[in-house]
Amino acid sequence: MKTRRDFLMGSGMTTAQWLTRRNMLAQVAAQSAGAPQARPVVNTNPAVQPNLDLAQQLRTAAAREAIKTTKLTDTIFLLQGVGGNVVCQIGPDGKLVIDSQISTGTPHLLDALEKLDEHKLKLLVNTHWHFDHTDGNAALHLEGAFILAHDNTRSRLLKPQTIDTYAAQFPAAPDAGLPQQTFAESQALWVNNDHLDLVHAPDAHTDSDIFIHFNKGNVIHTGDLWFNGMYPLIDIGSNGSINGMIRGVDQVLTLADQRTKIVPGHGALGDKAALQAYREMLVTVADRVEKLKALGKTVEEAVAAKPTADLDAAWAKGSIQPPTFVALVYDSL
């Protein structure tokens, strides 16, 4: 590989107020039964530096983990490794790839892509700016990919960014990792004998989210609008919101039928029924937290009320544990 995109984790938090608020939440989360020790946790002590190991842990894992390839149609494939789920469409126009995972896993990703067909990599689409979906941009661009994304993806990659929930800071992307073409609301593409719609979902997981609909293939990549089987991250620092996520999921559901193969940003391949169940969870939690907030409850009191208690067995399976998810919903309302 000619080069790799190098994200270095920074130090220092965004605000002391955020740290104070999350101090209680992390203590509660630490007491949650069965929470895996390896999951990244929120840094809640102002005297402690931010989580400097998150990106490096992912890079270390990505460097050694092979890519799992699942055939969705004759021309569309799901590729899963460390980082966000990747979709590749093959055909005479060249390979179109959605998201680039982690930079150290790029050799594995390129090997998996090469096995699909003989055509060259031509186009890379980013579903949003987060590093686990864009860290491999530069390497794929140097392999021939033209990069397309939402306006806000390029804007955010141009400057240092912070994900407060993981106490993680990221510098600006290198020039080779920046989208070369962007759009504001939607973009239509005709590639490899299929019509693709790229659609912005405003202020959802972030302010840069898009989903991609392969009309002929009947496949939709939701990006991080959907964490299949998990409570999602709502990146409030990137203008994310629970209501924006619900609206984005609703947009996808209107396009899907019972045969649509729906690829989440994280988790297993799903379908309309699974996405509908996720949507119902989002609405339930939003309604419950909104009622607590309307009663004047503080975020600490809302968390202590455990509004997700009956949902946790099904949904508390990812890095976002119930106390953190409740706080994120509360802050985004």
MOFEN-V224604 format. One record per residue. N is the residue number from 1. RES is the residue in one letter. BURIAL is 1 if it has 16 or more other ideal C-beta (glycine too) atoms within 10 Angstrom, else 0. Layout:
n:N res:RES burial:BURIAL
n:N res:RES burial:BURIAL
This chain:
n:1 res:M burial:0
n:2 res:K burial:0
n:3 res:T burial:0
n:4 res:R burial:1
n:5 res:R burial:1
n:6 res:D burial:0
n:7 res:F burial:1
n:8 res:L burial:0
n:9 res:M burial:1
n:10 res:G burial:0
n:11 res:S burial:0
n:12 res:G burial:0
n:13 res:M burial:1
n:14 res:T burial:0
n:15 res:T burial:0
n:16 res:A burial:0
n:17 res:Q burial:0
n:18 res:W burial:1
n:19 res:L burial:1
n:20 res:T burial:0
n:21 res:R burial:1
n:22 res:R burial:1
n:23 res:N burial:0
n:24 res:M burial:1
n:25 res:L burial:1
n:26 res:A burial:1
n:27 res:Q burial:0
n:28 res:V burial:1
n:29 res:A burial:1
n:30 res:A burial:0
n:31 res:Q burial:0
n:32 res:S burial:0
n:33 res:A burial:0
n:34 res:G burial:0
n:35 res:A burial:0
n:36 res:P burial:0
n:37 res:Q burial:0
n:38 res:A burial:0
n:39 res:R burial:0
n:40 res:P burial:1
n:41 res:V burial:1
n:42 res:V burial:1
n:43 res:N burial:1
n:44 res:T burial:1
n:45 res:N burial:0
n:46 res:P burial:0
n:47 res:A burial:0
n:48 res:V burial:0
n:49 res:Q burial:0
n:50 res:P burial:1
n:51 res:N burial:1
n:52 res:L burial:0
n:53 res:D burial:0
n:54 res:L burial:1
n:55 res:A burial:1
n:56 res:Q burial:0
n:57 res:Q burial:0
n:58 res:L burial:1
n:59 res:R burial:1
n:60 res:T burial:0
n:61 res:A burial:1
n:62 res:A burial:1
n:63 res:A burial:0
n:64 res:R burial:0
n:65 res:E burial:1
n:66 res:A burial:0
n:67 res:I burial:1
n:68 res:K burial:0
n:69 res:T burial:1
n:70 res:T burial:0
n:71 res:K burial:0
n:72 res:L burial:1
n:73 res:T burial:0
n:74 res:D burial:0
n:75 res:T burial:1
n:76 res:I burial:1
n:77 res:F burial:1
n:78 res:L burial:1
n:79 res:L burial:1
n:80 res:Q burial:1
n:81 res:G burial:1
n:82 res:V burial:1
n:83 res:G burial:1
n:84 res:G burial:1
n:85 res:N burial:1
n:86 res:V burial:1
n:87 res:V burial:1
n:88 res:C burial:1
n:89 res:Q burial:1
n:90 res:I burial:1
n:91 res:G burial:1
n:92 res:P burial:0
n:93 res:D burial:1
n:94 res:G burial:1
n:95 res:K burial:1
n:96 res:L burial:1
n:97 res:V burial:1
n:98 res:I burial:1
n:99 res:D burial:1
n:100 res:S burial:1
n:101 res:Q burial:1
n:102 res:I burial:1
n:103 res:S burial:1
n:104 res:T burial:1
n:105 res:G burial:1
n:106 res:T burial:1
n:107 res:P burial:1
n:108 res:H burial:1
n:109 res:L burial:1
n:110 res:L burial:1
n:111 res:D burial:0
n:112 res:A burial:1
n:113 res:L burial:1
n:114 res:E burial:0
n:115 res:K burial:0
n:116 res:L burial:1
n:117 res:D burial:0
n:118 res:E burial:0
n:119 res:H burial:0
n:120 res:K burial:0
n:121 res:L burial:1
n:122 res:K burial:1
n:123 res:L burial:1
n:124 res:L burial:1
n:125 res:V burial:1
n:126 res:N burial:1
n:127 res:T burial:1
n:128 res:H burial:1
n:129 res:W burial:1
n:130 res:H burial:1
n:131 res:F burial:1
n:132 res:D burial:1
n:133 res:H burial:1
n:134 res:T burial:1
n:135 res:D burial:1
n:136 res:G burial:1
n:137 res:N burial:1
n:138 res:A burial:1
n:139 res:A burial:1
n:140 res:L burial:1
n:141 res:H burial:1
n:142 res:L burial:1
n:143 res:E burial:1
n:144 res:G burial:0
n:145 res:A burial:1
n:146 res:F burial:1
n:147 res:I burial:1
n:148 res:L burial:1
n:149 res:A burial:1
n:150 res:H burial:1
n:151 res:D burial:0
n:152 res:N burial:1
n:153 res:T burial:1
n:154 res:R burial:1
n:155 res:S burial:0
n:156 res:R burial:1
n:157 res:L burial:1
n:158 res:L burial:0
n:159 res:K burial:0
n:160 res:P burial:0
n:161 res:Q burial:1
n:162 res:T burial:1
n:163 res:I burial:1
n:164 res:D burial:1
n:165 res:T burial:1
n:166 res:Y burial:1
n:167 res:A burial:1
n:168 res:A burial:1
n:169 res:Q burial:1
n:170 res:F burial:1
n:171 res:P burial:0
n:172 res:A burial:0
n:173 res:A burial:1
n:174 res:P burial:1
n:175 res:D burial:0
n:176 res:A burial:1
n:177 res:G burial:1
n:178 res:L burial:1
n:179 res:P burial:1
n:180 res:Q burial:0
n:181 res:Q burial:0
n:182 res:T burial:1
n:183 res:F burial:1
n:184 res:A burial:0
n:185 res:E burial:0
n:186 res:S burial:0
n:187 res:Q burial:1
n:188 res:A burial:0
n:189 res:L burial:1
n:190 res:W burial:0
n:191 res:V burial:1
n:192 res:N burial:1
n:193 res:N burial:0
n:194 res:D burial:1
n:195 res:H burial:0
n:196 res:L burial:1
n:197 res:D burial:1
n:198 res:L burial:1
n:199 res:V burial:1
n:200 res:H burial:1
n:201 res:A burial:1
n:202 res:P burial:1
n:203 res:D burial:1
n:204 res:A burial:1
n:205 res:H burial:1
n:206 res:T burial:1
n:207 res:D burial:1
n:208 res:S burial:1
n:209 res:D burial:1
n:210 res:I burial:1
n:211 res:F burial:1
n:212 res:I burial:1
n:213 res:H burial:1
n:214 res:F burial:1
n:215 res:N burial:0
n:216 res:K burial:0
n:217 res:G burial:1
n:218 res:N burial:1
n:219 res:V burial:1
n:220 res:I burial:1
n:221 res:H burial:1
n:222 res:T burial:1
n:223 res:G burial:1
n:224 res:D burial:1
n:225 res:L burial:1
n:226 res:W burial:1
n:227 res:F burial:1
n:228 res:N burial:1
n:229 res:G burial:1
n:230 res:M burial:1
n:231 res:Y burial:1
n:232 res:P burial:1
n:233 res:L burial:1
n:234 res:I burial:1
n:235 res:D burial:1
n:236 res:I burial:1
n:237 res:G burial:0
n:238 res:S burial:1
n:239 res:N burial:1
n:240 res:G burial:1
n:241 res:S burial:1
n:242 res:I burial:1
n:243 res:N burial:1
n:244 res:G burial:1
n:245 res:M burial:1
n:246 res:I burial:1
n:247 res:R burial:0
n:248 res:G burial:1
n:249 res:V burial:1
n:250 res:D burial:0
n:251 res:Q burial:1
n:252 res:V burial:1
n:253 res:L burial:1
n:254 res:T burial:0
n:255 res:L burial:1
n:256 res:A burial:1
n:257 res:D burial:0
n:258 res:Q burial:0
n:259 res:R burial:0
n:260 res:T burial:1
n:261 res:K burial:1
n:262 res:I burial:1
n:263 res:V burial:1
n:264 res:P burial:1
n:265 res:G burial:1
n:266 res:H burial:1
n:267 res:G burial:1
n:268 res:A burial:0
n:269 res:L burial:1
n:270 res:G burial:1
n:271 res:D burial:0
n:272 res:K burial:1
n:273 res:A burial:0
n:274 res:A burial:1
n:275 res:L burial:1
n:276 res:Q burial:0
n:277 res:A burial:0
n:278 res:Y burial:1
n:279 res:R burial:1
n:280 res:E burial:0
n:281 res:M burial:1
n:282 res:L burial:1
n:283 res:V burial:0
n:284 res:T burial:0
n:285 res:V burial:1
n:286 res:A burial:1
n:287 res:D burial:0
n:288 res:R burial:1
n:289 res:V burial:1
n:290 res:E burial:1
n:291 res:K burial:0
n:292 res:L burial:1
n:293 res:K burial:1
n:294 res:A burial:0
n:295 res:L burial:0
n:296 res:G burial:0
n:297 res:K burial:1
n:298 res:T burial:0
n:299 res:V burial:1
n:300 res:E burial:1
n:301 res:E burial:0
n:302 res:A burial:1
n:303 res:V burial:1
n:304 res:A burial:0
n:305 res:A burial:1
n:306 res:K burial:0
n:307 res:P burial:1
n:308 res:T burial:1
n:309 res:A burial:0
n:310 res:D burial:0
n:311 res:L burial:1
n:312 res:D burial:1
n:313 res:A burial:0
n:314 res:A burial:0
n:315 res:W burial:1
n:316 res:A burial:1
n:317 res:K burial:1
n:318 res:G burial:1
n:319 res:S burial:1
n:320 res:I burial:1
n:321 res:Q burial:1
n:322 res:P burial:1
n:323 res:P burial:1
n:324 res:T burial:1
n:325 res:F burial:1
n:326 res:V burial:1
n:327 res:A burial:1
n:328 res:L burial:1
n:329 res:V burial:1
n:330 res:Y burial:1
n:331 res:D burial:1
n:332 res:S burial:1
n:333 res:L burial:0
